Amino acid sequence: MGLPILADAAEIQPQDKFETAIRNASTTPSVILLTVVDDRTGQARTGCALAPLLLGTIARETGAARDKSIDVALANSAHEFHFSRPDALANIPFIKAPGVCAAIAQGRSAVMRDRTGDFFIEETGEVIPR
């Protein structure tokens, strides 16, 4: 699929940052670091995506409501998610902007800004173009 792979797949987003990102329901969605596994092929990809897209992907895969999707995401402390439905897998594109995933892997928080689509690293104030 040509999605970017995080250089060090052993990286994991701190659970408190992951939980905050998953629970963020604002119009500036948070970025999460995760591994997506296509159960049809066994292919695993690690990278960053917008948290609401993971919730939508879980809902597409399981038919779960938003609240249940949040519970499923938060219960997965490894941040590795398995999907087999093509529509679910197509719902979670990885972020291609350089530097965003590295910031998340370093324990920072990032959100996508509303109108520009750029990413804002909250701890440093850095703006990374999409």
C-alpha positions in Angstrom: 0.0 0.0 0.0 3.0 2.3 0.2 2.4 3.5 3.7 5.4 4.8 5.6 6.9 2.5 8.1 8.3 3.9 11.3 12.1 3.2 11.3 12.0 1.6 14.8 8.9 -0.5 15.0 9.7 -1.1 18.7 8.7 2.4 19.5 5.4 2.8 21.3 3.5 5.9 22.3 3.2 6.4 26.0 -0.2 5.1 27.2 -1.2 8.4 28.8 -0.6 10.3 25.5 -2.4 7.6 23.5 -5.4 7.8 25.8 -5.5 11.6 25.7 -5.4 11.4 21.9 -8.1 8.7 21.6 -10.4 10.7 23.9 -9.8 14.0 22.0 -13.1 14.8 20.3 -12.2 18.3 19.2 -12.0 19.6 15.6 -8.2 19.4 15.9 -7.7 15.6 15.9 -4.8 14.1 17.7 -2.1 11.9 16.2 -1.4 8.4 17.5 1.4 5.9 16.9 0.2 2.4 16.1 0.7 -0.8 14.3 -1.9 -1.9 11.8 -2.0 -5.6 10.8 -3.8 -6.8 7.8 -5.0 -10.2 9.0 -5.7 -11.3 5.4 -2.0 -11.0 4.4 -0.2 -10.8 7.8 1.4 -7.5 6.7 2.1 -5.2 9.6 2.8 -1.5 9.3 3.8 0.9 12.1 3.3 4.6 11.8 1.1 7.5 12.7 -2.5 8.2 12.0 -5.3 10.5 13.3 -7.0 9.0 16.3 -10.6 9.4 15.0 -9.6 7.3 12.0 -8.6 4.5 14.2 -12.0 4.7 16.0 -13.8 4.7 12.7 -11.7 1.7 11.5 -12.6 -0.2 14.7 -16.2 0.6 14.1 -16.1 -0.5 10.5 -14.4 -3.8 11.5 -16.6 -4.6 14.4 -19.8 -2.7 13.9 -19.2 -1.1 17.3 -20.5 2.3 18.3 -18.1 5.2 19.1 -18.0 4.6 22.8 -17.2 0.9 22.3 -14.5 1.7 19.7 -12.9 4.0 22.3 -13.0 1.1 24.8 -11.4 -1.3 22.3 -8.6 1.2 21.4 -7.8 2.0 25.1 -7.8 -1.7 26.0 -5.0 -2.4 23.5 -1.8 -1.3 25.4 0.4 -2.6 22.6 -1.3 -0.3 20.2 -1.3 -3.1 17.6 -4.6 -3.4 15.8 -5.7 -6.2 13.5 -8.2 -5.8 10.7 -9.4 -8.0 7.9 -12.2 -5.9 6.2 -10.9 -4.0 3.2 -13.1 -1.0 4.0 -11.7 -0.8 7.5 -8.1 -1.0 6.3 -8.8 1.7 3.7 -10.1 4.0 6.5 -6.8 4.4 8.3 -4.1 6.1 6.1 -0.8 6.8 7.7 0.5 10.4 8.0 3.3 11.1 5.5 4.5 14.4 6.9 8.1 14.0 8.0 8.8 14.6 11.7 5.3 14.0 13.0 5.7 10.3 13.8 9.2 11.0 15.2 7.7 13.5 17.6 5.0 11.1 18.8 7.6 8.3 19.3 9.6 10.8 21.5 6.6 11.2 23.7 5.2 14.4 22.4 1.6 15.2 21.4 0.5 16.4 18.0 -2.7 17.5 16.5 -3.8 18.3 12.9 -4.8 22.0 12.6 -8.2 22.7 11.3 -7.9 24.6 8.1 -4.4 24.1 7.0 -4.1 20.4 7.6 -0.6 21.1 9.1 0.5 19.4 12.3 1.1 21.2 15.5 3.5 19.7 18.1 2.0 20.8 21.4 5.1 20.7 23.6 7.4 22.7 21.2 5.0 24.8 19.2 6.5 23.5 16.0 4.3 23.4 12.9 5.0 20.6 10.4 3.4 21.0 7.0 1.4 18.2 5.7 
